[in-house]
């Protein structure tokens, strides 16, 4: 069996808890209205466009043109975005730092807006500990696009069969495995320890 030399972490819901609904708990009191807003206005598809590098300014303008009555809440997705990452995922930053302390090569590969990622690093400085990161919003592609795995591998000189990827998305892990990486679908620190 090939030894694992490179450990690649996803960030959202692996290292940091992320939930867009938290932005709106104080703004949209009714749970059903919040759900409608996040499914139909600042939707997952709209958020993925930010993760692919499209600016919040452009995205806000487009949505406000279509939903002018929701302008304040549309702008809040970016202005109050910090509320969506209230804490690190229990136990995982410590595992990341332990890997680094033990001499393992650790990097991060994440679907993240280029505009919000610096704010996450400012709030959670442990994100500076790995050797580096590929942020989807900086490179214009998102997981599970095979090209982003190729890019990350080339940027950090990783050997595919010596690389382990940890992500909460089964689709992202399957894409990594097709690329030749090992993969663990993440659900909790305890589960990750067991799988490791």
C-alpha positions in Angstrom: 0.0 0.0 0.0 1.3 3.5 -0.9 2.0 5.7 2.1 0.0 8.9 2.4 2.3 11.9 2.2 -0.2 14.7 1.4 -3.3 15.5 3.4 -5.8 17.9 1.7 -8.6 19.5 3.7 -11.8 21.0 2.5 -12.8 24.0 4.7 -16.6 24.6 4.8 -18.3 22.1 7.2 -15.0 20.3 7.6 -12.8 22.9 9.3 -15.4 25.7 9.7 -19.1 25.3 10.4 -20.9 27.1 7.5 -24.6 27.8 7.3 -26.0 30.6 5.2 -29.3 30.6 7.2 -27.4 32.0 10.2 -27.1 35.3 8.3 -30.8 35.7 8.3 -32.0 34.5 11.7 -32.4 38.1 12.9 -33.5 39.5 9.6 -36.2 37.0 8.4 -38.0 35.7 11.5 -40.2 33.1 9.8 -38.3 29.8 9.0 -40.3 29.1 5.9 -39.6 32.6 4.5 -35.9 32.2 5.2 -35.9 28.8 3.4 -37.7 30.4 0.4 -35.3 33.3 0.3 -32.2 30.9 0.4 -33.7 28.6 -2.2 -35.0 31.2 -4.6 -33.1 34.5 -4.2 -29.6 34.0 -2.6 -29.8 30.4 -3.8 -27.2 27.6 -3.7 -26.7 28.2 -7.4 -26.1 31.9 -6.9 -23.7 31.2 -4.1 -21.8 28.7 -6.4 -21.3 31.6 -8.9 -19.5 33.5 -6.1 -17.4 30.4 -5.4 -16.5 30.4 -9.1 -15.2 34.0 -8.9 -18.1 36.1 -9.9 -18.2 39.2 -7.7 -20.8 39.9 -5.0 -21.4 43.3 -6.5 -22.4 41.8 -9.8 -24.5 39.1 -8.1 -26.3 41.6 -5.9 -27.1 43.9 -8.8 -28.6 41.0 -10.8 -30.7 39.8 -7.8 -31.9 43.3 -6.8 -33.0 43.9 -10.4 -35.2 40.7 -10.2 -36.2 41.0 -6.5 -36.1 44.7 -5.6 -38.2 44.1 -2.5 -35.5 42.0 -1.0 -32.6 44.4 -1.7 -31.5 44.7 2.0 -31.5 41.0 2.5 -29.6 40.4 -0.7 -26.9 42.8 0.4 -26.8 41.2 3.8 -25.5 37.9 2.4 -22.1 39.6 1.9 -22.2 42.3 4.6 -23.2 39.8 7.3 -21.5 36.8 5.8 -19.3 36.4 8.9 -22.4 35.2 10.8 -22.4 32.1 8.5 -19.2 30.8 10.0 -19.9 31.0 13.8 -17.3 28.5 14.9 -14.7 25.9 13.8 -15.8 22.3 13.6 -15.1 20.7 16.9 -11.8 18.8 17.0 -10.8 19.2 13.4 -8.4 22.2 13.6 -6.6 20.4 16.3 -6.2 17.4 14.0 -5.0 19.6 11.2 -2.4 21.2 13.4 -1.3 17.8 14.8 -0.7 16.5 11.3 1.5 19.5 10.6 3.3 19.1 13.9 4.0 15.5 13.0 5.6 16.6 9.8 2.8 15.8 7.3 2.3 17.9 4.2 -1.1 19.6 4.6 -2.9 21.9 2.1 -6.5 23.0 1.6 -8.8 22.8 -1.4 -12.1 24.7 -1.0 -15.1 26.0 -2.8 -15.1 29.6 -1.4 -15.6 33.1 -2.7 -12.3 35.0 -3.2 -14.0 37.9 -1.5 -15.1 36.1 1.7 -12.1 33.8 2.1 -9.8 36.5 3.5 -12.5 37.3 6.1 -12.5 33.6 7.2 -8.8 33.6 7.6 -8.9 36.8 9.6 -11.5 35.3 11.9 -9.8 31.9 12.1 -6.0 32.3 11.9 -5.4 28.5 12.0 -6.3 28.5 8.3 -2.8 30.0 7.7 -1.1 26.9 9.2 -1.2 24.6 6.1 1.3 25.0 3.3 -1.2 26.6 1.1 -4.7 26.7 -0.3 -6.5 26.6 -3.6 -9.6 28.8 -3.4 -12.2 28.1 -6.1 -13.1 31.8 -6.4 -9.4 32.6 -7.2 -9.1 30.0 -10.0 -12.6 30.2 -11.5 -13.6 26.5 -11.1 -15.3 24.5 -8.3 -15.2 21.0 -7.0 -16.1 18.4 -8.3 -14.7 19.7 -11.6 -11.7 17.4 -12.4 -9.6 20.4 -13.4 -9.5 21.9 -9.9 -8.0 18.6 -8.6 -5.4 18.7 -11.4 -4.6 22.3 -10.6 -4.2 21.8 -6.9 -2.0 18.8 -7.5 0.2 20.7 -9.9 0.4 23.8 -7.7 1.6 21.9 -4.6 3.5 19.1 -6.4 1.3 16.3 -5.0 1.6 12.7 -6.0 -2.0 11.5 -6.6 -1.6 8.0 -5.0 0.0 9.6 -2.0 -2.7 12.2 -1.4 -5.7 11.9 1.0 -8.6 14.3 0.6 -11.1 15.1 3.4 -14.4 16.7 2.3 -18.0 16.6 3.5 -19.3 16.1 0.0 -19.5 12.6 -1.4 -19.5 14.0 -4.9 -16.3 15.9 -4.3 -14.6 12.8 -2.8 -15.8 10.6 -5.7 -14.2 13.1 -8.1 -11.0 13.1 -6.1 -10.9 9.3 -6.2 -11.4 9.2 -9.9 -8.4 11.5 -10.1 -6.4 8.9 -8.2 -6.5 10.4 -4.7 -7.6 8.7 -1.6 -10.7 10.2 0.0 -12.7 10.3 3.2 -16.3 11.7 3.3 -16.3 13.8 6.5 -19.1 14.0 9.0 -17.4 14.6 12.4 -14.0 14.6 14.1 -14.8 11.3 15.7 -15.7 9.7 12.4 -12.6 11.1 10.8 -10.4 9.7 13.5 -12.0 6.3 13.1 -11.6 6.3 9.3 -8.0 7.5 9.5 
